[in-house]
Each structure stands twice: as structure tokens, then as C-alpha cells.
Amino acid sequence: MNVLKSLFVWIACAVILIITFPVISLVWLITLPFDSNRRVMHRMMIYLSLTMTYLLPLWKIEIRGREKFQKGQRYIIISNHQSILDIVFITCLRYRFKWVSKAENLKTPFIGLYLRMARYVTVDRGNKESKEEMMGQCYGWLKKGISVMMFPEGTRSVDGEIGFFKRGSFQLAITTKTPLLPVLIDGSGGVLPKHGIIFNTGHKIRIRVFDAVNPESFGTDDPDVLSLKLHNFMADALKELRSDK
């Protein structure tokens, strides 16, 4: 049964992408001369994510704390990472931000084009120069008052637990004195785990947005220490979320 449902979901996603692509491309072309920050394009990505999330009857999504994002404030948004679906679900928060994505996604049909069209940030995780360029681009967007969204783990979890947090987002927060906005997601790994292509039913996607954290409130300017503290906070929050069924 899951195989048939998975086939339906993949076909439905492909149909949605094919149908919406000409419209999104047209909007991109029309707004290109005057929307240098690609704000309209990001809005289109939000509409696309909402469409895919709420039209497909395979999951239920519960969001709490969305109001923690204050309009006019810039953040470095950090989240744990369980599934490729996290990109869609987190976009449904309807925040204004720039995704930081691995460069491999540029080769993915539709996704790669949308990354370029929305001027999202990409990084080759094995290339030091690419990482430095990524940090520079993030700094540029933050300077313009636009938040950035990063997965500190750098890759999806294979067991749903929160892995080691890399230092990049925390170094950026310290250097730019930008608040960190923790976002916790759970259940997406059960729906579509890492390396999986079969969707599983019966899982509820739960997203929790926590209060923003100023880096200096932890009394350290060491990004490694800060990353550990945020990791422990989110790991504890995940345990609490799972105990609250």
C-alpha cells in the first residue's frame, strides 16, 4: 500500500511542479528588473510549498511558535534535519529568508533552477573556498536585513536524532551579532527517511519555533561552545516534544 501511495505522491509532486513552473518562471521574468533581492520569488516558493504540503493527503503538519519570528528582525534560523521534506515544511512557516543549500541540489530538476532564481545560497561542503564564499553571501543578506536559514548538522539524520552541529552558522551569528532562531522539526524522517523513496503513512509532522537567542547571552564568543549549547538545547527539546504525545 505504501508503494502505491508513494507512486501517487511522486507523480502528484511532478505534476504540481510541471504545472506551476511556467507561472513561477513568468513571475520571475516580470519581477527580475526591480526585485534584486528576489523577495517575490521567495514568496512563490512559499506558495509552492504550501500547495504541496496541504494538497497531498499523506501527512498532517502541526506548527507552533510561528509568531516568534518578529517582522523587521533578521535572524540566523537553524533547524535539525531529518528528511528532504524539511525544506518544504520549513518554507511553510512563511518567513522571509535565504536558504543555504548544498551545491549538489543545483543539479536537481526544478530545485536547482529555483535555487538560482531565488538567489539562495549554495555551498560545496568539501570546498573551503566555497564555504568562505557562502559565509560572505550570508553576511551580505544579513546586512540587508534578510534572514538566512541553515541546517547546522549539514546533512540529514539517519535515525531522527540530532547530530553534531557544525560551527558555521554560530560563527556567523557571533561575527554579525545576529540572533539565532531555533526551529525543531520531528516526524519528517518517518515519512521519508534519508536515502528513502517510499513514503510512510501515520506520521505527524510537528514544527516548533523557539524564542530567538542572542549569541552573547551564552557568555562566549567561541562558535564551537555556542554550537554545543544550542545542540544540547534542541536535543532536550526533541526529547520533550516526543514525550508530549
BAFI-648863 format. One record per atom (N, C-alpha, C, CB): residue in three letters; x, y negated, z. Coordinates in steps of 0.2 Angstrom, whole numbers, padded with zeros to 4 digits, always signed. Each point is the difference from the previous one (the first is absolute). Glycine has a CB too. Layout:
// BAFI-648863
ALAXYZ
...
This chain:
// BAFI-648863
MET+0004+0006+0000
MET-0004-0006+0000
MET+0004-0006+0000
MET-0009+0006+0006
ASN+0015-0006-0002
ASN+0004-0006+0000
ASN+0003-0001-0006
ASN+0002+0002+0012
VAL+0000+0003-0016
VAL+0003-0001-0007
VAL-0005-0003-0004
VAL+0007+0010+0001
LEU-0013-0008-0001
LEU-0005-0004-0005
LEU-0001-0007+0002
LEU-0006+0011-0001
LYS+0006-0012+0008
LYS-0001-0007+0002
LYS+0006-0004-0002
LYS-0007+0004+0010
SER+0013-0001-0009
SER+0006-0004-0002
SER+0000-0001-0007
SER+0006+0006+0009
LEU-0008-0002-0013
LEU+0000-0001-0008
LEU-0005-0006-0001
LEU+0002+0012-0002
PHE-0008-0012+0005
PHE-0005-0005+0000
PHE+0004-0007+0002
PHE-0010+0008+0002
VAL+0013-0008+0003
VAL+0003-0006+0003
VAL+0005-0003-0005
VAL-0002+0004+0012
TRP+0007+0001-0014
TRP+0005-0003-0005
TRP-0003-0002-0006
TRP+0008+0008+0005
ILE-0013-0005-0008
ILE-0003-0002-0006
ILE-0004-0007+0001
ILE-0001+0012-0004
ALA-0002-0013+0010
ALA-0004-0006+0002
ALA+0005-0006+0000
ALA-0009+0007+0006
CYS+0015-0005-0003
CYS+0005-0006+0001
CYS+0003-0002-0007
CYS+0003+0005+0012
ALA-0002+0000-0016
ALA+0002-0001-0007
ALA-0005-0005-0004
ALA+0007+0011+0000
VAL-0013-0009+0001
VAL-0005-0003-0003
VAL-0001-0008+0002
VAL-0006+0011-0002
ILE+0006-0011+0009
ILE+0000-0007+0003
ILE+0006-0004-0003
ILE-0006+0004+0010
LEU+0012-0001-0010
LEU+0006-0004-0002
LEU-0001-0002-0007
LEU+0007+0006+0008
ILE-0009-0001-0012
ILE+0000-0002-0008
ILE-0006-0005-0001
ILE+0004+0012-0002
ILE-0009-0012+0006
ILE-0006-0005-0002
ILE+0002-0007+0003
ILE-0008+0010+0001
THR+0012-0010+0005
THR+0001-0006+0003
THR+0007-0004-0003
THR-0006+0004+0010
PHE+0010+0000-0013
PHE+0006-0002-0003
PHE-0001-0006-0005
PHE+0005+0011+0002
PRO-0009-0011-0007
PRO-0001-0005-0004
PRO-0002-0007+0003
PRO-0002+0008-0009
VAL-0003-0007+0014
VAL-0002-0006+0003
VAL+0005-0003+0005
VAL-0011+0005+0000
ILE+0015-0001+0003
ILE+0006-0002+0005
ILE+0005-0004-0005
ILE-0002+0009+0009
SER+0004-0006-0014
SER+0005-0002-0005
SER-0002-0007-0003
SER+0003+0012-0003
LEU-0010-0013+0002
LEU-0002-0006-0003
LEU+0000-0005+0005
LEU-0008+0006-0007
VAL+0006-0005+0013
VAL+0000-0005+0006
VAL+0008-0002+0001
VAL-0011+0005+0005
TRP+0015+0000-0005
TRP+0007-0001+0001
TRP+0003-0005-0006
TRP+0001+0011+0005
LEU-0003-0010-0011
LEU+0002-0004-0006
LEU-0003-0008+0001
LEU+0001+0011-0007
ILE-0007-0011+0009
ILE-0004-0006+0001
ILE+0004-0005+0005
ILE-0011+0005-0004
THR+0012-0001+0010
THR+0003-0004+0006
THR+0007-0001+0000
THR-0009+0005+0006
LEU+0013-0001-0011
LEU+0007+0000+0000
LEU+0003-0007+0000
LEU-0001+0010-0006
PRO-0002-0015+0002
PRO+0004-0007+0000
PRO-0001-0004+0006
PRO-0002+0000-0011
PHE-0003+0001+0016
PHE+0000-0004+0005
PHE+0000+0004+0007
PHE-0007-0008-0007
ASP+0007+0014+0007
ASP+0000+0004+0006
ASP+0007+0004+0001
ASP-0012+0001-0001
SER+0017-0005+0002
SER+0007+0003+0000
SER+0001+0004+0006
SER+0004-0010-0005
ASN-0008+0010+0010
ASN+0001+0004+0006
ASN-0004+0007-0001
ASN+0002-0010+0008
ARG-0006+0010-0013
ARG-0004+0006-0002
ARG-0006+0001+0006
ARG+0010+0005-0007
ARG-0012-0010+0009
ARG-0005+0000+0006
ARG-0007+0004-0003
ARG+0005-0010+0006
VAL-0007+0008-0012
VAL-0006+0003-0003
VAL+0002+0007-0002
VAL-0003-0011-0005
MET+0009+0013+0003
MET+0001+0007-0002
MET+0000+0004+0006
MET+0007-0004-0009
HIS-0005+0001+0015
HIS+0000+0004+0006
HIS-0008+0001+0002
HIS+0012-0004+0004
ARG-0016-0001-0005
ARG-0007+0001+0001
ARG-0003+0005-0004
ARG+0000-0012+0003
MET+0002+0013-0009
MET-0002+0005-0004
MET+0002+0007+0002
MET+0000-0008-0010
MET+0006+0009+0013
MET+0002+0006+0003
MET-0004+0002+0006
MET+0011-0003-0004
ILE-0013-0002+0008
ILE-0005+0001+0005
ILE-0007+0003-0002
ILE+0006-0010+0006
TYR-0008+0006-0011
TYR-0007+0003-0003
TYR+0001+0007-0003
TYR-0003-0012-0003
LEU+0009+0013+0000
LEU+0001+0007-0003
LEU+0000+0005+0006
LEU+0006-0005-0010
SER-0002+0003+0015
SER+0000+0005+0006
SER-0006+0001+0004
SER+0011-0004+0001
LEU-0015-0001-0001
LEU-0007+0001+0003
LEU-0004+0004-0004
LEU+0001-0011+0005
THR-0001+0010-0011
THR-0004+0004-0005
THR+0002+0008+0001
THR-0001-0010-0008
MET+0007+0011+0008
MET+0002+0007+0000
MET-0001+0003+0007
MET+0009-0002-0008
THR-0009-0002+0013
THR-0001+0003+0007
THR-0007+0001+0001
THR+0010-0006+0004
TYR-0014+0002-0006
TYR-0007+0000+0002
TYR-0005+0004-0005
TYR+0002-0010+0007
LEU+0001+0011-0013
LEU-0004+0003-0005
LEU+0001+0008+0000
LEU+0000-0010-0007
LEU+0006+0012+0010
LEU+0001+0007+0000
LEU-0002+0003+0007
LEU+0010-0002-0008
PRO-0014+0007+0007
PRO-0003+0003+0007
PRO+0004+0005+0003
PRO-0011-0002-0005
LEU+0017+0001+0005
LEU+0004+0005+0003
LEU+0003-0001+0007
LEU+0003+0003-0011
TRP-0004-0010+0013
TRP+0003-0002+0007
TRP-0005-0005+0003
TRP+0012+0003-0004
LYS-0011-0004+0010
LYS-0003-0006+0004
LYS+0006-0004+0002
LYS-0011+0006+0003
ILE+0010-0013-0003
ILE+0006-0004+0002
ILE-0003-0004+0006
ILE+0006+0000-0011
GLU-0002-0001+0016
GLU-0002-0004+0006
GLU+0005-0005+0001
GLU-0007+0009+0006
ILE+0006-0015-0006
ILE+0005-0005+0001
ILE-0002-0005+0006
ILE+0002+0000-0012
ARG+0003+0000+0017
ARG-0001-0005+0006
ARG+0006-0004+0000
ARG-0007+0009+0006
GLY+0006-0015-0003
GLY+0005-0005+0001
GLY+0002-0004-0006
GLY+0004+0007+0008
ARG-0008-0007-0014
ARG+0001-0004-0006
ARG+0001-0007+0002
ARG-0006+0008-0007
GLU+0003-0011+0012
GLU+0000-0007+0001
GLU+0006-0002+0004
GLU-0012+0000+0001
LYS+0017+0005+0000
LYS+0006-0002+0003
LYS+0005-0004-0005
LYS-0001+0010+0007
PHE-0001-0010-0013
PHE+0004-0003-0005
PHE-0003-0007-0001
PHE+0003+0010-0006
GLN+0001-0015+0009
GLN-0003-0007+0000
GLN+0001-0004-0007
GLN+0002+0000+0013
LYS-0007-0003-0016
LYS+0001-0003-0006
LYS+0005-0006+0001
LYS-0012+0003-0003
GLY+0016-0003-0002
GLY+0005-0006+0000
GLY+0007+0002+0003
GLY-0009-0008+0000
GLN+0009+0014+0003
GLN+0006+0003+0004
GLN+0003+0005-0005
GLN-0005-0002+0012
ARG+0012+0002-0012
ARG+0004+0005-0004
ARG+0002+0005+0005
ARG+0004-0009-0008
TYR-0004+0015+0006
TYR+0002+0006+0004
TYR+0005+0005-0004
TYR-0011-0001+0006
ILE+0014+0005-0003
ILE+0003+0006-0002
ILE-0004+0005+0002
ILE+0012-0004+0000
ILE-0016+0007-0004
ILE-0005+0005+0002
ILE+0004+0007-0001
ILE-0010-0007-0004
ILE+0009+0011+0009
ILE+0004+0006+0000
ILE-0006+0006+0002
ILE+0011-0005+0004
SER-0010+0010-0007
SER-0005+0006+0001
SER+0004+0007-0001
SER-0009-0007-0004
ASN+0006+0011+0008
ASN+0003+0007-0001
ASN-0003+0003-0007
ASN+0000+0002+0013
HIS+0003+0003-0015
HIS-0001+0002-0007
HIS-0002+0008+0000
HIS+0008-0009-0005
GLN-0014+0011+0003
GLN-0001+0007+0000
GLN-0002+0003-0007
GLN-0004-0002+0011
SER+0002-0003-0015
SER-0002+0003-0007
SER+0000-0006-0005
SER-0008+0008+0005
ILE+0008-0006-0011
ILE+0000-0005-0006
ILE-0006-0004+0001
ILE+0007+0007-0008
LEU-0012-0004+0011
LEU-0007-0004+0000
LEU+0001-0006+0005
LEU-0006+0011-0002
ASP+0011-0011+0006
ASP+0001-0006+0005
ASP+0000-0006-0004
ASP+0006+0007+0008
ILE-0003-0007-0014
ILE+0000-0007-0004
ILE-0007-0002-0001
ILE+0011+0004-0006
VAL-0015+0000+0004
VAL-0007-0002-0002
VAL-0004-0002+0006
VAL+0000+0008-0009
PHE+0001-0004+0015
PHE-0004-0001+0006
PHE+0002-0007+0003
PHE-0001+0013+0002
ILE+0008-0014-0002
ILE+0002-0006+0004
ILE-0002-0006-0004
ILE+0010+0006+0005
THR-0010-0006-0012
THR-0002-0005-0004
THR-0007-0002+0001
THR+0008+0004-0009
CYS-0012+0001+0012
CYS-0007-0001+0001
CYS-0001-0005+0006
CYS-0003+0011-0004
LEU+0009-0012+0008
LEU-0001-0005+0005
LEU-0001-0007-0002
LEU+0008+0007+0006
ARG-0007-0008-0013
ARG-0001-0007-0003
ARG+0004-0005+0002
ARG-0011+0003-0001
TYR+0018-0002+0003
TYR+0004-0005+0002
TYR+0004-0002-0006
TYR+0001+0005+0012
ARG+0002-0011-0011
ARG+0004-0003-0006
ARG+0007+0002+0002
ARG-0008-0009-0002
PHE+0011+0013-0002
PHE+0007+0002+0001
PHE+0003+0003-0006
PHE-0002+0002+0012
LYS+0009-0001-0012
LYS+0004+0003-0005
LYS+0002+0007+0002
LYS+0004-0012-0005
TRP-0006+0017+0001
TRP+0003+0007+0002
TRP+0007+0000-0001
TRP-0011+0005-0003
VAL+0014-0001+0007
VAL+0007+0002-0002
VAL+0000+0007-0001
VAL+0005-0008+0008
SER-0003+0010-0014
SER-0001+0007-0003
SER+0006+0003-0003
SER-0012-0003-0003
LYS+0013+0009+0004
LYS+0006+0004-0003
LYS+0000-0001-0008
LYS+0000+0008+0010
ALA+0005-0009-0012
ALA+0001-0001-0008
ALA-0003+0005-0004
ALA+0010-0006+0003
GLU-0010+0012+0000
GLU-0002+0006-0004
GLU-0008-0001-0002
GLU+0008+0007+0006
ASN-0011-0011-0003
ASN-0007-0001-0001
ASN-0001-0004-0007
ASN-0003+0000+0013
LEU+0008-0004-0015
LEU+0000-0004-0006
LEU-0001+0005-0006
LEU+0007-0009+0005
LYS-0006+0015-0004
LYS+0000+0005-0006
LYS-0007+0004+0000
LYS+0012+0001+0001
THR-0016-0003+0004
THR-0007+0003+0001
THR-0005-0003-0004
THR+0003+0003+0011
PRO-0007+0000-0015
PRO-0005-0003-0004
PRO-0004-0005+0004
PRO+0000+0010-0008
PHE-0002-0015+0005
PHE-0004-0005+0003
PHE+0003-0004+0006
PHE-0010+0007-0004
ILE+0012-0003+0009
ILE+0003-0002+0006
ILE+0006-0005-0002
ILE-0004+0010+0007
GLY+0009-0007-0011
GLY+0006-0004-0002
GLY-0002-0006-0003
GLY+0006+0010-0002
LEU-0011-0010-0002
LEU-0002-0007-0004
LEU-0003-0005+0006
LEU-0002+0007-0011
TYR-0002-0004+0015
TYR-0003-0004+0005
TYR+0005-0003+0005
TYR-0010+0006-0001
LEU+0015-0002+0002
LEU+0006-0003+0005
LEU+0003-0006-0004
LEU+0002+0012+0005
ARG-0001-0012-0011
ARG+0003-0005-0004
ARG-0005-0006+0000
ARG+0008+0008-0007
MET-0014-0006+0005
MET-0005-0006-0001
MET-0001-0004+0006
MET-0005+0007-0009
ALA+0005-0003+0015
ALA-0001-0004+0006
ALA+0006-0003+0003
ALA-0010+0008+0002
ARG+0016-0007-0005
ARG+0006-0002+0003
ARG+0001+0003+0007
ARG-0001-0011-0007
TYR+0000+0017+0008
TYR+0002+0004+0006
TYR+0007+0001+0000
TYR-0012+0005+0001
VAL+0015-0003+0005
VAL+0007+0001+0000
VAL+0001+0007+0000
VAL+0001-0010+0007
THR+0004+0012-0011
THR+0003+0007+0000
THR+0007+0000+0002
THR-0008+0002-0010
VAL+0010+0004+0012
VAL+0006+0002+0002
VAL+0002+0007-0001
VAL-0001-0008+0009
ASP+0008+0008-0012
ASP+0003+0007-0001
ASP+0003+0002+0007
ASP+0002-0002-0013
ARG-0005+0006+0016
ARG+0002+0002+0007
ARG+0007+0002+0001
ARG-0011+0003+0002
GLY+0014+0000-0008
GLY+0007+0002+0001
GLY+0005-0005-0003
GLY-0004+0011-0001
ASN+0002-0017+0000
ASN+0004-0005-0003
ASN+0001-0006+0005
ASN-0003+0004-0012
LYS+0009-0005+0014
LYS+0001-0006+0005
LYS-0002-0007-0003
LYS+0009+0007+0005
GLU-0007-0008-0011
GLU-0001-0006-0004
GLU-0008-0001+0000
GLU+0011+0000-0006
SER-0014+0005+0004
SER-0008+0000-0001
SER-0003-0002+0007
SER+0001+0008-0009
LYS+0002-0005+0014
LYS-0003-0002+0007
LYS+0001-0007+0002
LYS+0002+0012+0003
GLU+0004-0015-0005
GLU+0001-0007+0001
GLU-0004-0004-0004
GLU+0012+0003+0003
GLU-0013-0001-0009
GLU-0005-0004-0004
GLU-0007+0000+0003
GLU+0007+0003-0010
MET-0009+0003+0012
MET-0007+0001+0003
MET+0000-0005+0006
MET-0001+0012-0004
MET+0006-0012+0008
MET-0001-0004+0006
MET+0000-0008-0002
MET+0007+0009+0007
GLY-0003-0011-0012
GLY-0001-0006-0003
GLY-0007-0002-0003
GLY+0013+0001-0002
GLN-0016+0003-0001
GLN-0006-0001-0003
GLN-0005+0000+0006
GLN+0003+0006-0011
CYS-0003-0002+0016
CYS-0004-0001+0006
CYS+0000-0006+0003
CYS+0001+0012+0002
TYR+0006-0014-0001
TYR+0001-0007+0003
TYR-0003-0005-0004
TYR+0011+0004+0005
GLY-0011-0004-0011
GLY-0003-0005-0005
GLY-0008+0000+0001
GLY+0010+0001-0008
TRP-0013+0004+0008
TRP-0007+0000+0001
TRP-0002-0002+0007
TRP-0001+0010-0008
LEU+0005-0008+0013
LEU-0002-0003+0007
LEU+0001-0007+0000
LEU+0004+0011+0005
LYS+0001-0014-0008
LYS+0001-0007+0000
LYS-0006-0004-0003
LYS+0013+0002-0001
LYS-0016+0002-0004
LYS-0006-0003-0003
LYS-0006+0001+0004
LYS+0005+0002-0011
GLY-0005+0001+0017
GLY-0005+0001+0004
GLY-0004+0007-0001
GLY-0001-0012+0001
ILE+0004+0016-0005
ILE-0004+0006-0003
ILE+0003+0006+0004
ILE-0002-0005-0011
SER-0002+0009+0014
SER+0002+0006+0004
SER+0003+0005-0004
SER-0008-0002+0008
VAL+0012+0007-0005
VAL+0003+0006-0004
VAL-0003+0006+0004
VAL+0010-0007-0005
MET-0011+0012+0001
MET-0002+0006+0003
MET+0005+0006-0001
MET-0012-0004-0002
MET+0014+0007+0007
MET+0006+0005+0000
MET-0002+0006+0004
MET+0008-0009-0002
PHE-0005+0015-0001
PHE-0001+0006+0004
PHE+0007+0001+0003
PHE-0009+0005-0007
PRO+0010-0006+0014
PRO+0007+0001+0002
PRO+0003+0007+0000
PRO-0003-0010+0008
GLU-0001+0015-0008
GLU+0002+0007-0001
GLU+0004+0001-0007
GLU-0009+0004+0008
GLY+0007-0008-0013
GLY+0003+0000-0006
GLY-0003+0006-0005
GLY+0010-0005+0005
THR-0013+0010-0002
THR-0003+0005-0003
THR-0006+0003+0004
THR+0011+0003-0006
ARG-0015+0001+0003
ARG-0006+0003+0003
ARG+0002+0006+0005
ARG-0007-0003-0010
SER+0003+0003+0015
SER+0001+0005+0005
SER-0002+0007-0002
SER-0001-0009+0009
VAL+0004+0014-0008
VAL-0002+0007-0002
VAL-0005+0003+0005
VAL+0011+0001-0006
ASP-0011-0003+0012
ASP-0004+0003+0005
ASP-0005-0005+0004
ASP+0010+0008+0002
GLY-0010-0014-0005
GLY-0005-0005+0003
GLY+0003-0004+0006
GLY-0009+0007-0004
GLU+0015-0005+0007
GLU+0003-0004+0005
GLU+0004-0005-0003
GLU+0000+0010+0007
ILE+0002-0015-0003
ILE+0003-0006-0002
ILE+0008+0001+0000
ILE-0010-0007+0005
GLY+0013+0006-0010
GLY+0007+0002-0001
GLY+0004-0006+0002
GLY-0002+0008-0009
PHE+0009-0007+0008
PHE+0005-0006+0002
PHE-0002-0006-0004
PHE+0009+0009+0002
PHE-0009-0015+0001
PHE-0001-0006-0003
PHE+0007-0003-0002
PHE-0010-0002+0007
LYS+0011+0000-0013
LYS+0006-0003-0003
LYS+0000-0007+0002
LYS+0000+0008-0010
ARG+0006-0011+0010
ARG+0001-0007+0003
ARG-0003-0006-0004
ARG+0010+0005+0006
GLY-0011-0004-0013
GLY-0001-0005-0004
GLY-0005-0005+0001
GLY+0004+0007-0008
SER-0010-0005+0010
SER-0006-0004+0001
SER+0002-0004+0007
SER-0008+0008-0006
PHE+0011-0005+0011
PHE+0001-0003+0006
PHE+0006-0005+0000
PHE-0004+0010+0005
GLN+0009-0009-0010
GLN+0005-0005-0001
GLN-0003-0006-0003
GLN+0009+0009-0002
LEU-0014-0008-0003
LEU-0003-0005-0003
LEU-0004-0004+0005
LEU-0001+0006-0011
ALA-0002-0003+0015
ALA-0005-0004+0005
ALA+0005-0004+0005
ALA-0008+0009+0000
ILE+0014-0006+0002
ILE+0004-0004+0004
ILE+0003-0006-0004
ILE+0003+0010+0007
THR-0001-0009-0013
THR+0004-0005-0003
THR-0005-0006-0002
THR+0007+0009-0005
THR-0013-0007+0003
THR-0005-0005-0002
THR-0005-0003+0006
THR+0001+0005-0012
LYS+0000-0001+0018
LYS-0004-0002+0005
LYS-0008+0001-0002
LYS+0009-0008+0005
THR-0010+0013-0008
THR-0007+0002-0002
THR-0003+0005+0004
THR+0003-0003-0011
PRO-0009+0002+0014
PRO-0004+0005+0004
PRO-0001+0007-0004
PRO-0005-0009+0006
LEU+0006+0014-0003
LEU-0002+0007-0002
LEU-0007+0002+0001
LEU+0012+0003+0002
LEU-0015-0001-0007
LEU-0007+0002+0001
LEU-0001+0008-0001
LEU-0004-0012-0004
PRO+0004+0015+0010
PRO+0000+0008-0001
PRO-0007+0002-0002
PRO+0008+0001+0009
VAL-0008+0004-0014
VAL-0006+0003-0002
VAL+0001+0008+0000
VAL-0003-0010-0008
LEU-0002+0013+0012
LEU+0000+0007+0001
LEU-0005+0003-0005
LEU+0005-0001+0012
ILE-0003+0007-0015
ILE-0005+0003-0005
ILE+0001+0008+0002
ILE+0001-0009-0009
ASP-0007+0012+0010
ASP+0000+0007+0001
ASP-0005+0004-0004
ASP+0005-0003+0012
GLY-0004+0009-0014
GLY-0005+0004-0004
GLY+0002+0000-0007
GLY-0008-0003+0008
SER+0011-0002-0011
SER+0002+0001-0007
SER+0004+0006-0002
SER-0001-0013+0000
GLY+0006+0014+0005
GLY+0004+0006-0002
GLY-0004+0007+0000
GLY+0009-0006+0005
GLY-0014+0006-0001
GLY-0005+0006-0001
GLY-0004+0000-0006
GLY+0000+0000+0012
VAL-0001-0006-0015
VAL-0004+0000-0006
VAL+0004+0002-0006
VAL-0007-0009+0005
LEU+0013+0006-0005
LEU+0005+0001-0006
LEU+0007+0000+0003
LEU-0008-0005-0009
PRO+0011+0011+0011
PRO+0006+0000+0003
PRO+0006-0002-0005
PRO-0004+0008+0009
LYS+0010-0009-0006
LYS+0006-0001-0004
LYS+0001+0006-0005
LYS+0005-0008+0009
HIS-0004+0006-0015
HIS+0001+0005-0006
HIS-0006+0004-0001
HIS+0012+0001+0003
GLY-0018-0002+0000
GLY-0006+0003-0002
GLY-0004-0003-0006
GLY+0000+0004+0012
ILE-0004+0000-0015
ILE-0004-0002-0005
ILE-0008+0002+0001
ILE+0010+0001-0008
ILE-0011+0003+0013
ILE-0006+0002+0002
ILE-0003-0004+0006
ILE+0003+0012-0004
PHE-0009-0015+0003
PHE-0003-0004+0005
PHE-0004+0004+0005
PHE-0001-0009-0008
ASN+0002+0008+0014
ASN-0003+0004+0005
ASN-0006-0004+0003
ASN+0011+0006+0003
THR-0017-0003-0001
THR-0005-0004+0002
THR-0001+0001+0008
THR-0006+0003-0011
GLY+0002-0007+0014
GLY-0001+0000+0007
GLY+0004-0004+0004
GLY-0003+0011-0002
HIS+0007-0015-0001
HIS+0005-0005+0003
HIS-0003-0007+0000
HIS+0010+0008-0003
LYS-0009-0011+0009
LYS-0002-0007+0001
LYS+0006-0005+0000
LYS-0010+0004+0006
ILE+0010-0009-0010
ILE+0006-0004-0001
ILE-0001-0006+0005
ILE+0002+0003-0012
ARG+0002-0003+0017
ARG-0001-0006+0005
ARG+0006-0004+0000
ARG-0006+0007+0007
ILE+0005-0014-0008
ILE+0005-0005+0000
ILE-0001-0005+0006
ILE+0000+0001-0013
ARG+0005-0002+0016
ARG+0000-0005+0006
ARG+0006-0005-0001
ARG-0004+0009+0008
VAL+0001-0015-0008
VAL+0005-0006+0000
VAL+0001-0003+0007
VAL-0004-0003-0012
PHE+0010+0003+0014
PHE+0002-0003+0007
PHE+0002-0007+0000
PHE+0003+0012+0003
ASP-0003-0015+0003
ASP+0002-0007+0000
ASP+0007-0001-0003
ASP-0007-0001+0011
ALA+0008-0005-0014
ALA+0007-0001-0003
ALA+0005-0001+0006
ALA-0006-0006-0010
VAL+0012+0008+0008
VAL+0005+0000+0005
VAL+0006-0004-0002
VAL-0003+0011+0003
ASN+0005-0016+0001
ASN+0006-0004-0002
ASN+0006+0003+0002
ASN-0007-0010+0002
PRO+0012+0011-0007
PRO+0006+0004+0002
PRO+0003-0003+0006
PRO+0002+0002-0012
GLU-0001-0008+0014
GLU+0003-0003+0006
GLU-0003+0003+0006
GLU+0004-0010-0006
SER-0011+0012+0006
SER-0003+0002+0006
SER+0003+0006+0003
SER-0010-0005-0005
PHE+0014+0009+0001
PHE+0003+0006+0002
PHE+0007-0002+0003
PHE-0006+0007-0008
GLY+0008-0013+0008
GLY+0006-0002+0003
GLY+0007+0003-0003
GLY-0007-0001+0010
THR+0006+0002-0017
THR+0006+0003-0003
THR+0000-0003-0007
THR+0000+0011+0006
ASP+0006-0012-0009
ASP+0001-0002-0007
ASP+0004+0006-0004
ASP+0000-0012+0003
ASP-0001+0018+0000
ASP+0003+0006-0003
ASP-0006+0004-0004
ASP+0010+0001+0009
PRO-0009-0001-0016
PRO-0006+0003-0003
PRO-0001+0007+0001
PRO+0002-0008-0009
ASP+0004+0012+0011
ASP-0001+0007+0002
ASP-0004+0001+0006
ASP+0011+0002-0005
VAL-0010-0007+0010
VAL-0003+0001+0007
VAL-0008-0002-0002
VAL+0011-0003+0007
LEU-0012-0002-0011
LEU-0007-0002-0001
LEU-0003+0005-0004
LEU+0003-0012+0000
SER+0000+0016-0004
SER-0003+0005-0004
SER-0002+0006+0004
SER+0006-0003-0010
LEU-0002+0004+0015
LEU-0001+0006+0005
LEU-0006-0002+0004
LEU+0012+0003+0000
LYS-0013-0009+0003
LYS-0005-0002+0004
LYS-0007+0000-0004
LYS+0008-0007+0007
LEU-0008+0005-0013
LEU-0006+0000-0004
LEU-0002+0007-0002
LEU+0003-0011-0004
HIS+0002+0015+0003
HIS-0001+0007-0001
HIS-0004+0003+0006
HIS+0010+0001-0008
ASN-0007-0002+0014
ASN-0003+0003+0006
ASN-0007-0002+0001
ASN+0012+0001+0005
PHE-0013-0008-0006
PHE-0007-0003+0001
PHE-0005+0004-0005
PHE+0005-0011+0003
MET-0003+0012-0009
MET-0005+0002-0005
MET+0000+0008+0001
MET+0003-0009-0008
ALA+0002+0012+0010
ALA-0001+0008+0001
ALA-0005+0001+0006
ALA+0012+0002-0004
ASP-0011-0007+0009
ASP-0005+0001+0006
ASP-0007-0002-0002
ASP+0010-0003+0008
ALA-0010-0002-0012
ALA-0007-0002-0003
ALA-0003+0006-0004
ALA+0003-0012+0000
LEU+0001+0015-0004
LEU-0003+0006-0004
LEU-0002+0006+0005
LEU+0008-0003-0009
LYS-0005+0004+0014
LYS-0002+0005+0005
LYS-0007-0002+0003
LYS+0012+0003+0002
GLU-0012-0009+0000
GLU-0006-0003+0003
GLU-0006+0001-0005
GLU+0007-0008+0008
LEU-0006+0006-0014
LEU-0005+0000-0005
LEU-0003+0007-0001
LEU+0006-0010-0006
ARG-0001+0015+0006
ARG-0002+0007-0001
ARG-0004+0003+0006
ARG+0010+0001-0008
SER-0008-0004+0014
SER-0004+0003+0006
SER-0007-0003+0000
SER+0011+0001+0006
ASP-0012-0007-0009
ASP-0006-0003+0000
ASP-0005+0002-0006
ASP+0006-0010+0006
LYS-0008+0016-0006
LYS-0004+0003-0005
LYS-0007-0003+0000
LYS+0007+0010+0000
